[in-house]
Amino acid sequence: MILLNGTEVEVPSPLKEVRLVDFLRDHLGLTGTKFGCGIGQCGACTVHLNGRAERSCQISAGEAEGARVTTIEGLGPSAADSLHPLQKAWIAESVPQCGYCQPGQIMTAAALLKENPKPSDAEIRDAMNGNLCRCGTYGRIRKAIRRVSEGAPK
């Protein structure tokens, strides 16, 4: 079993060796997690595994058994307000261009802020390093993270 976005999900035996990103997207229909490079370098497939940002293309569904997995679909605080403060800041700062990398960027930023609610600019850069954005919105990404860390209105 995986505790996926707060709901227990069974990993059928034939799917235990499938990459977690493929299990989420192809077998559960959770397409917010993106498949990018497939070698853990781009960050598009980032999810939270027991609260830590992890590349889901590098983990099998079987390896995730017994873990708490959160995807971009489960990041929001509640059904009534389904957007996480980072998602609101992303909108306020006009971060997305093509949007492909954004779920992975947001999941990495959320893990950073959970571990370090008031990161410095250098800590933000270090934490986000390795999440690639072909559109080059890195400045706006940092600004959105800073917005949340400073408690600015969303």
Backbone torsions as a table, in degrees:
resi	resn	phi	psi	omega
1	MET	NA	143.7	171.3
2	ILE	-117.4	136.0	172.3
3	LEU	-89.0	95.6	-173.3
4	LEU	-101.9	113.1	-179.3
5	ASN	51.3	36.8	176.8
6	GLY	88.6	-1.4	-179.2
7	THR	-120.0	134.9	178.0
8	GLU	-71.6	131.3	179.8
9	VAL	-128.8	130.6	177.8
10	GLU	-87.0	140.5	175.0
11	VAL	-100.7	107.5	179.3
12	PRO	-60.9	146.1	-177.7
13	SER	-48.3	-45.1	-178.3
14	PRO	-65.4	-15.0	-176.1
15	LEU	-104.1	2.6	-176.8
16	LYS	-62.2	-29.0	-178.6
17	GLU	-91.0	-5.9	179.2
18	VAL	-70.5	141.7	175.7
19	ARG	-58.6	144.0	-179.4
20	LEU	-57.4	-41.2	179.2
21	VAL	-58.0	-40.9	180.0
22	ASP	-71.7	-38.5	177.3
23	PHE	-61.1	-45.4	-179.7
24	LEU	-63.0	-49.2	-174.3
25	ARG	-76.3	-52.0	-170.1
26	ASP	-85.7	-28.9	-175.1
27	HIS	-106.0	-24.6	179.5
28	LEU	-112.2	-8.1	178.1
29	GLY	74.2	16.7	178.4
30	LEU	-91.6	87.2	-171.7
31	THR	-89.7	4.2	176.7
32	GLY	-66.2	-34.3	175.3
33	THR	-75.2	121.8	-174.5
34	LYS	-96.3	147.2	171.4
35	PHE	-93.8	124.4	179.9
36	GLY	-113.8	-98.3	-173.1
37	CYS	-85.2	-26.6	-179.0
38	GLY	80.9	0.8	-179.6
39	ILE	-124.2	16.3	175.1
40	GLY	75.3	17.7	-175.9
41	GLN	-101.6	-23.7	-172.0
42	CYS	-97.3	-27.2	178.3
43	GLY	87.6	-3.6	-177.6
44	ALA	-61.8	-26.5	-175.4
45	CYS	-97.3	15.4	-175.1
46	THR	-63.8	130.6	172.7
47	VAL	-130.3	172.5	172.6
48	HIS	-98.2	128.6	176.4
49	LEU	-117.8	109.5	-174.6
50	ASN	52.1	41.0	174.6
51	GLY	86.2	-5.8	-179.1
52	ARG	-105.9	143.0	177.1
53	ALA	-71.0	123.9	-179.2
54	GLU	-136.2	149.9	177.2
55	ARG	-82.7	114.4	-175.6
56	SER	-73.9	-9.4	175.4
57	CYS	-80.7	-10.1	-177.5
58	GLN	-105.8	4.2	-176.3
59	ILE	-126.4	134.7	175.1
60	SER	-83.2	159.1	177.2
61	ALA	-59.6	-37.7	177.9
62	GLY	-63.7	-38.0	178.1
63	GLU	-67.1	-23.8	-179.8
64	ALA	-84.2	-7.4	179.6
65	GLU	-60.3	138.3	-178.9
66	GLY	85.2	-2.1	-177.5
67	ALA	-103.6	161.7	169.8
68	ARG	-93.1	120.2	179.1
69	VAL	-116.1	129.0	176.2
70	THR	-120.8	129.4	176.1
71	THR	-105.8	174.6	178.1
72	ILE	-57.0	-31.5	179.3
73	GLU	-66.8	-26.1	-178.0
74	GLY	-103.8	7.0	-175.4
75	LEU	-74.0	-33.6	-177.3
76	GLY	-60.2	152.7	-174.4
77	PRO	-69.7	-30.0	-178.3
78	SER	-164.4	168.9	178.5
79	ALA	-66.5	-33.4	-178.5
80	ALA	-67.3	-35.9	179.5
81	ASP	-131.3	83.3	-169.1
82	SER	-75.4	-6.5	179.4
83	LEU	-95.2	133.7	174.7
84	HIS	-74.2	153.0	177.2
85	PRO	-52.9	-34.3	177.0
86	LEU	-65.8	-39.5	178.7
87	GLN	-63.1	-39.2	177.4
88	LYS	-65.8	-41.7	178.7
89	ALA	-65.7	-37.0	177.8
90	TRP	-58.5	-42.7	179.4
91	ILE	-68.1	-47.2	-178.2
92	ALA	-60.3	-34.6	-178.3
93	GLU	-94.3	5.2	-179.7
94	SER	51.4	47.3	-176.8
95	VAL	-68.3	-52.1	-170.6
96	PRO	-65.5	140.0	168.6
97	GLN	-111.1	-90.0	176.6
98	CYS	-74.7	-29.5	175.0
99	GLY	88.0	-8.5	-173.4
100	TYR	-60.8	-41.0	-176.4
101	CYS	-83.9	-11.1	-168.8
102	GLN	-60.4	-42.1	177.1
103	PRO	-57.3	-44.3	178.7
104	GLY	-66.0	-38.8	177.5
105	GLN	-62.0	-47.1	-178.2
106	ILE	-65.6	-41.6	179.9
107	MET	-64.1	-39.3	177.5
108	THR	-66.5	-43.9	179.2
109	ALA	-63.5	-39.3	179.2
110	ALA	-64.0	-40.7	177.4
111	ALA	-64.9	-40.6	176.9
112	LEU	-59.0	-50.8	-175.9
113	LEU	-68.4	-27.3	175.9
114	LYS	-69.0	-40.1	-179.8
115	GLU	-79.4	-35.2	-175.4
116	ASN	-141.1	89.6	-174.4
117	PRO	-64.4	-18.8	-178.0
118	LYS	-129.1	62.2	-177.1
119	PRO	-72.1	150.5	172.7
120	SER	-76.7	169.5	177.0
121	ASP	-60.3	-38.7	178.7
122	ALA	-65.1	-39.9	178.5
123	GLU	-66.8	-36.9	176.0
124	ILE	-63.9	-47.9	179.1
125	ARG	-58.8	-44.1	-179.8
126	ASP	-63.3	-44.9	-177.6
127	ALA	-66.8	-36.1	-175.9
128	MET	-87.6	-10.3	178.9
129	ASN	-59.2	130.8	-178.2
130	GLY	101.4	-11.4	171.0
131	ASN	-96.0	106.8	-173.8
132	LEU	-87.3	140.8	176.8
133	CYS	-128.9	110.4	-178.4
134	ARG	-67.8	-20.4	-179.7
135	CYS	-85.8	-11.6	175.6
136	GLY	73.9	35.4	-178.5
137	THR	-89.4	27.0	-175.9
138	TYR	-56.1	-41.0	178.9
139	GLY	-61.7	-42.8	178.9
140	ARG	-70.6	-32.6	176.9
141	ILE	-62.9	-48.4	178.4
142	ARG	-61.2	-40.1	179.6
143	LYS	-62.9	-40.5	179.0
144	ALA	-66.5	-41.6	178.2
145	ILE	-64.2	-44.7	177.8
146	ARG	-59.2	-41.7	179.8
147	ARG	-55.5	-46.6	-179.2
148	VAL	-70.0	-42.2	-177.2
149	SER	-65.5	-27.3	179.3
150	GLU	-91.8	-2.0	179.0
151	GLY	71.3	24.1	179.4
152	ALA	-64.7	150.2	176.8
153	PRO	-56.3	139.1	-177.2
154	LYS	-78.7	NA	NA
